[in-house]
Amino acid sequence: MHVPFCTRRCDYCAFATWDDRDQLIPTYVAGVIEEIKAATSAGLPGATSVFFGGGTPSLLSGEQMAAILAEVPLDERTEVTVECNPDNVTVDLLRGYRQAGVNRISLGVQSMVPHVLLALGRLHDVENVQAAVEAIGEVGFDSFNLDLIYGTVGERIDDWRTTVYAALALNPPHVSAYGLTVEAGTPLAEDLSRAPDDDDQADKYHLVDDLFGDAGLSNYEISNWARPGHECQHNFLYWNQGDYRGFGCAAHSHNKGRRWWNVRTPERYLALLRAGDSAEDGFEVLDEPARLLEGLQLGLRTRSGVPRSALSDSDVGVGGALEGLVESNGNRLVLTRRGRLLANEVALALRSPSWIGRDR
């Protein structure tokens, strides 16, 4: 579920979000409901997970969240996550979300150091993170996530250590930590002096991986750590090439190798729905070699890795293209920590013709 509205757009954000169109929220919610109804009448299967992303989904009221989820085929095992800005979180809002069927919250924390938040173009108050986590506990959510970003220019290693320790003090069952990336068309991309440094990011990844591991949070995907039983099931669906359906403007869907996406702006999305037309804007169909390659690239990002037979000894052994980046773990192959740091390079290496079409 894509919610494309924000109070302020962050300097690094390249998502389909807008900070000047909140007046569209009621109409947009109604449009998403109609899109879901149409999909359900066409045979939409039950949802194993639901993820409200954005934008800032916590701009939706509990009543709006309930109206959307009432149209989704759920059961008691369905994981339902909502991304929240710490400044929007209140006990009353979260009670409304929980009554609507939400059972997991993801807080956009990014940093616990004010000058780093300012450099990212973030508005929230650090103290509101503590208040939001307290509200999550008071309402009774069993699981929540903290999103962090490292590598901002001006963020010293001690700043990052402060953020990590402050996050751990909140006792999160799940944490995501992403290296800052520069996306075209963002304010960050317009100022090269703000570009992150690869070596600095590597040092900060080592630090966070060590500290989270010591605290009992296990790395189960390159940028994700969790206590046992709190891994994000929705993300597993993506990493395992499962089928998913996206609703809202710019939402992406996948079904058995066919991927498609909706029009980008909320105005076009709503106009198409009013006209009784599909909001689909484009699609692609992956052939079998491409699906196999993508499955290998995605699988290697996770703790479970890929079958040992997926790569030959010459690939991962001495002198191989992936030497030191991939290692054996029983009958599976997984990324080493150095491999996690160089995951993009590993993915590019796997595009070599020698892997395309190989029997896996």
C-alpha positions as CSV (number, residue, x, y, z in Angstrom):
1,M,0.0,0.0,0.0
2,H,1.7,3.2,-1.2
3,V,0.9,6.4,0.7
4,P,2.5,9.2,-1.2
5,F,2.0,12.1,1.3
6,C,4.6,13.7,3.5
7,T,4.9,16.6,5.8
8,R,8.3,17.3,4.3
9,R,10.3,15.5,1.7
10,C,13.7,14.4,2.9
11,D,16.8,15.4,0.9
12,Y,17.7,11.9,0.0
13,C,14.2,10.7,-1.0
14,A,13.5,9.6,-4.6
15,F,10.2,7.9,-3.9
16,A,6.9,9.0,-5.4
17,T,6.0,11.3,-2.5
18,W,4.7,14.9,-2.2
19,D,4.6,17.3,0.7
20,D,1.9,19.7,-0.7
21,R,-1.1,17.4,-1.5
22,D,-2.5,16.4,1.9
23,Q,-5.9,17.6,0.7
24,L,-6.0,14.6,-1.5
25,I,-5.7,12.0,1.3
26,P,-9.5,11.3,1.8
27,T,-10.0,10.9,-2.0
28,Y,-6.9,8.9,-2.3
29,V,-7.9,6.5,0.5
30,A,-11.2,6.0,-1.3
31,G,-9.4,5.3,-4.6
32,V,-7.2,2.7,-3.0
33,I,-10.2,1.0,-1.5
34,E,-11.8,0.9,-5.0
35,E,-8.6,-0.6,-6.5
36,I,-8.5,-3.3,-3.8
37,K,-12.2,-4.1,-4.4
38,A,-11.7,-4.5,-8.1
39,A,-8.7,-6.8,-7.5
40,T,-10.6,-8.9,-4.9
41,S,-13.5,-9.4,-7.3
42,A,-11.0,-10.6,-9.9
43,G,-9.7,-13.3,-7.5
44,L,-7.1,-11.6,-5.3
45,P,-5.8,-14.3,-2.9
46,G,-5.5,-13.9,0.9
47,A,-2.6,-11.8,2.1
48,T,0.2,-13.3,4.0
49,S,1.5,-9.8,4.7
50,V,0.6,-6.2,4.2
51,F,3.0,-3.3,4.2
52,F,2.0,0.4,4.3
53,G,4.9,2.4,2.9
54,G,5.4,5.9,1.7
55,G,5.7,8.7,2.0
56,T,4.4,8.8,5.5
57,P,1.6,6.3,6.1
58,S,1.1,7.6,9.6
59,L,-0.6,10.6,8.1
60,L,-3.6,8.3,7.7
61,S,-6.1,8.2,10.6
62,G,-7.0,5.0,12.4
63,E,-10.4,5.1,10.6
64,Q,-8.8,5.5,7.2
65,M,-6.4,2.6,7.9
66,A,-9.4,0.4,9.1
67,A,-11.4,1.3,6.0
68,I,-8.5,0.1,3.7
69,L,-7.7,-3.1,5.7
70,A,-11.4,-4.0,5.8
71,E,-11.2,-4.7,2.1
72,V,-8.1,-6.9,2.3
73,P,-8.5,-10.7,2.8
74,L,-6.6,-11.2,6.1
75,D,-6.3,-13.9,8.8
76,E,-4.8,-13.9,12.3
77,R,-1.4,-14.9,10.9
78,T,-1.1,-11.9,8.4
79,E,1.7,-9.6,9.2
80,V,0.5,-6.0,8.8
81,T,3.2,-3.2,9.0
82,V,2.8,0.5,8.9
83,E,5.8,2.9,8.4
84,C,5.5,5.8,10.9
85,N,7.2,9.1,11.4
86,P,8.1,9.4,15.1
87,D,6.5,12.9,15.2
88,N,3.1,11.5,14.1
89,V,2.9,8.7,16.6
90,T,0.5,8.9,19.5
91,V,-1.2,6.3,21.7
92,D,-4.6,7.1,20.2
93,L,-3.3,6.8,16.6
94,L,-1.7,3.4,17.4
95,R,-4.8,2.1,19.1
96,G,-6.7,2.9,16.0
97,Y,-4.2,1.1,13.9
98,R,-4.2,-2.0,16.1
99,Q,-8.0,-2.1,16.1
100,A,-7.8,-1.9,12.3
101,G,-5.5,-5.0,12.2
102,V,-2.0,-3.6,12.2
103,N,0.4,-5.7,14.2
104,R,3.8,-4.3,13.3
105,I,5.2,-0.7,13.3
106,S,8.3,0.6,11.5
107,L,9.7,3.9,12.8
108,G,11.7,6.1,10.5
109,V,14.4,7.1,13.0
110,Q,17.5,7.4,10.6
111,S,19.7,9.1,13.3
112,M,19.6,10.0,17.0
113,V,21.9,12.9,16.5
114,P,20.2,16.3,15.7
115,H,22.8,17.7,13.3
116,V,22.8,14.5,11.3
117,L,19.0,14.6,11.0
118,L,19.3,18.2,9.8
119,A,21.8,17.2,7.2
120,L,19.4,14.6,5.9
121,G,16.5,17.1,5.7
122,R,14.6,15.2,8.5
123,L,12.2,17.1,10.7
124,H,11.5,14.8,13.6
125,D,12.7,15.5,17.2
126,V,15.0,12.8,18.6
127,E,13.0,12.8,21.9
128,N,9.9,11.8,19.9
129,V,11.6,8.5,19.0
130,Q,11.6,7.5,22.7
131,A,8.0,8.6,23.1
132,A,6.9,6.7,20.0
133,V,8.5,3.5,21.2
134,E,6.8,3.9,24.6
135,A,3.5,4.4,22.8
136,I,4.1,1.2,20.8
137,G,4.7,-0.7,24.0
138,E,1.7,0.8,25.8
139,V,-0.7,-0.1,22.9
140,G,0.7,-3.7,23.0
141,F,2.4,-4.2,19.6
142,D,4.5,-7.4,19.8
143,S,7.0,-6.3,17.1
144,F,8.4,-3.1,15.7
145,N,11.3,-1.9,13.6
146,L,13.7,1.0,13.7
147,D,15.0,2.3,10.4
148,L,18.5,3.8,10.5
149,I,20.7,5.5,7.9
150,Y,24.5,5.8,8.1
151,G,27.0,7.7,6.0
152,T,25.7,11.2,6.0
153,V,28.3,13.9,5.5
154,G,29.2,15.4,8.8
155,E,28.3,12.2,10.7
156,R,31.3,11.2,12.6
157,I,31.9,7.6,13.7
158,D,31.1,8.6,17.2
159,D,27.8,10.1,16.0
160,W,26.9,6.8,14.4
161,R,27.9,5.0,17.6
162,T,25.6,7.3,19.6
163,T,22.7,6.4,17.2
164,V,23.3,2.7,17.5
165,Y,23.6,2.7,21.3
166,A,20.5,4.9,21.5
167,A,18.6,2.5,19.2
168,L,19.6,-0.5,21.3
169,A,18.5,1.2,24.5
170,L,15.0,1.1,23.1
171,N,15.2,-2.7,22.9
172,P,14.0,-3.1,19.3
173,P,13.2,-6.6,18.1
174,H,14.1,-5.6,14.6
175,V,16.4,-2.9,13.1
176,S,17.2,-1.9,9.5
177,A,20.4,0.0,8.8
178,Y,21.0,1.4,5.3
179,G,24.0,3.1,3.8
180,L,23.0,6.5,2.5
181,T,22.6,6.4,-1.3
182,V,22.5,9.3,-3.7
183,E,19.5,9.2,-6.0
184,A,19.1,11.3,-9.2
185,G,16.7,14.2,-8.9
186,T,17.1,14.7,-5.1
187,P,18.6,17.7,-3.3
188,L,21.4,15.3,-2.2
189,A,22.3,14.6,-5.8
190,E,22.5,18.3,-6.6
191,D,25.4,18.8,-4.1
192,L,28.3,16.5,-4.7
193,S,30.0,17.6,-1.5
194,R,27.2,15.7,0.4
195,A,28.0,12.4,-1.3
196,P,28.8,9.6,1.2
197,D,32.2,8.1,1.4
198,D,32.5,4.3,0.8
199,D,35.2,3.7,3.3
200,D,33.3,5.6,6.0
201,Q,30.2,3.6,5.3
202,A,32.2,0.3,5.5
203,D,33.5,1.3,8.9
204,K,30.0,2.1,10.1
205,Y,28.6,-1.1,8.8
206,H,31.3,-3.1,10.7
207,L,30.4,-1.2,13.9
208,V,26.6,-1.7,13.6
209,D,27.0,-5.4,12.7
210,D,29.2,-6.0,15.7
211,L,27.0,-4.0,18.1
212,F,23.8,-5.5,16.9
213,G,25.2,-9.0,17.0
214,D,26.5,-8.5,20.5
215,A,23.0,-7.4,21.5
216,G,21.3,-10.6,20.2
217,L,20.1,-9.1,16.9
218,S,21.1,-11.5,14.1
219,N,21.8,-10.3,10.6
220,Y,19.4,-12.1,8.3
221,E,19.7,-9.8,5.2
222,I,22.4,-7.4,4.3
223,S,20.7,-4.4,5.9
224,N,18.4,-6.1,8.4
225,W,18.9,-7.5,12.0
226,A,16.3,-9.2,14.1
227,R,15.7,-11.2,17.3
228,P,14.5,-14.7,16.6
229,G,10.9,-14.7,15.3
230,H,10.8,-11.0,14.5
231,E,12.2,-11.1,10.9
232,C,10.0,-9.1,8.5
233,Q,7.9,-11.6,6.6
234,H,6.9,-9.0,4.0
235,N,10.5,-8.5,3.0
236,F,11.1,-12.2,2.8
237,L,8.4,-12.3,0.1
238,Y,10.4,-10.0,-2.1
239,W,13.7,-11.7,-1.4
240,N,12.1,-15.1,-2.3
241,Q,10.6,-13.8,-5.5
242,G,7.1,-14.3,-4.2
243,D,4.0,-12.8,-5.8
244,Y,2.7,-9.5,-4.4
245,R,0.1,-6.9,-5.3
246,G,0.7,-3.1,-5.0
247,F,-2.1,-0.6,-4.5
248,G,-1.9,3.2,-4.9
249,C,0.0,5.4,-7.2
250,A,3.5,4.2,-8.2
251,A,2.8,0.8,-6.5
252,H,4.6,-2.2,-8.0
253,S,3.2,-5.8,-8.4
254,H,4.5,-9.2,-9.3
255,N,2.9,-12.4,-10.5
256,K,4.9,-15.4,-11.7
257,G,7.5,-13.4,-13.5
258,R,5.4,-10.5,-14.7
259,R,6.0,-7.2,-13.0
260,W,3.9,-4.1,-13.4
261,W,3.5,-0.6,-11.9
262,N,0.9,2.0,-11.5
263,V,1.1,5.6,-12.7
264,R,3.3,7.8,-10.6
265,T,1.2,10.8,-9.5
266,P,-1.8,10.6,-7.2
267,E,-3.8,12.9,-9.6
268,R,-3.3,10.6,-12.6
269,Y,-4.0,7.6,-10.4
270,L,-7.3,9.0,-9.2
271,A,-8.3,10.3,-12.6
272,L,-7.9,6.8,-14.1
273,L,-9.9,5.2,-11.4
274,R,-12.7,7.7,-11.8
275,A,-12.8,6.9,-15.5
276,G,-13.1,3.2,-14.7
277,D,-9.6,2.5,-16.3
278,S,-6.7,0.5,-15.0
279,A,-4.0,2.5,-13.1
280,E,-1.3,0.3,-14.7
281,D,1.4,2.4,-16.3
282,G,3.8,-0.3,-17.6
283,F,5.0,-3.9,-17.2
284,E,7.9,-6.3,-17.9
285,V,8.0,-10.1,-18.2
286,L,11.2,-11.8,-17.0
287,D,12.3,-14.9,-19.0
288,E,13.5,-17.9,-17.1
289,P,17.3,-17.1,-17.3
290,A,16.5,-13.6,-16.0
291,R,14.4,-15.0,-13.1
292,L,17.1,-17.5,-12.2
293,L,19.7,-14.7,-12.1
294,E,17.5,-12.4,-10.0
295,G,16.8,-15.3,-7.7
296,L,20.5,-15.9,-7.2
297,Q,21.2,-12.2,-6.6
298,L,18.4,-11.9,-4.1
299,G,19.1,-15.2,-2.3
300,L,22.7,-14.2,-1.7
301,R,21.5,-11.1,0.2
302,T,19.9,-13.3,2.9
303,R,21.2,-15.4,5.7
304,S,20.0,-18.6,4.1
305,G,22.0,-17.8,0.9
306,V,21.7,-20.1,-2.2
307,P,22.3,-23.8,-2.8
308,R,26.0,-24.8,-2.9
309,S,25.4,-26.1,-6.4
310,A,24.4,-22.7,-7.6
311,L,28.1,-21.7,-8.1
312,S,31.1,-23.8,-9.0
313,D,34.3,-24.1,-7.0
314,S,36.1,-22.0,-9.6
315,D,33.6,-19.2,-8.9
316,V,34.2,-19.0,-5.1
317,G,37.6,-20.6,-4.7
318,V,41.1,-19.2,-5.0
319,G,41.3,-16.9,-8.0
320,G,37.6,-17.0,-8.6
321,A,35.5,-13.9,-9.3
322,L,33.8,-14.2,-5.9
323,E,36.8,-15.3,-3.8
324,G,36.4,-13.9,-0.3
325,L,32.9,-12.6,-1.0
326,V,31.1,-15.9,-0.8
327,E,31.6,-18.8,1.6
328,S,30.1,-22.2,2.3
329,N,27.7,-22.8,5.2
330,G,26.8,-26.4,5.1
331,N,25.1,-27.1,1.7
332,R,24.5,-23.4,1.2
333,L,26.5,-20.4,0.0
334,V,26.3,-17.1,1.8
335,L,28.0,-13.8,1.6
336,T,30.9,-13.1,3.8
337,R,30.8,-9.7,5.7
338,R,33.1,-8.3,3.0
339,G,30.7,-9.7,0.5
340,R,27.8,-8.0,2.1
341,L,29.7,-4.7,1.8
342,L,30.3,-5.4,-1.9
343,A,26.9,-6.9,-2.6
344,N,26.3,-4.6,-5.7
345,E,29.6,-5.8,-7.1
346,V,28.6,-9.4,-6.5
347,A,25.3,-8.8,-8.2
348,L,27.1,-7.3,-11.2
349,A,29.6,-10.2,-11.3
350,L,26.7,-12.6,-11.5
351,R,25.5,-10.9,-14.7
352,S,28.5,-12.4,-16.5
353,P,27.5,-14.6,-19.4
354,S,29.1,-17.6,-17.6
355,W,26.2,-17.6,-15.1
356,I,23.3,-16.7,-17.4
357,G,21.3,-19.8,-18.0
358,R,23.4,-22.0,-15.8
359,D,21.5,-24.9,-14.3
360,R,20.7,-24.0,-10.6
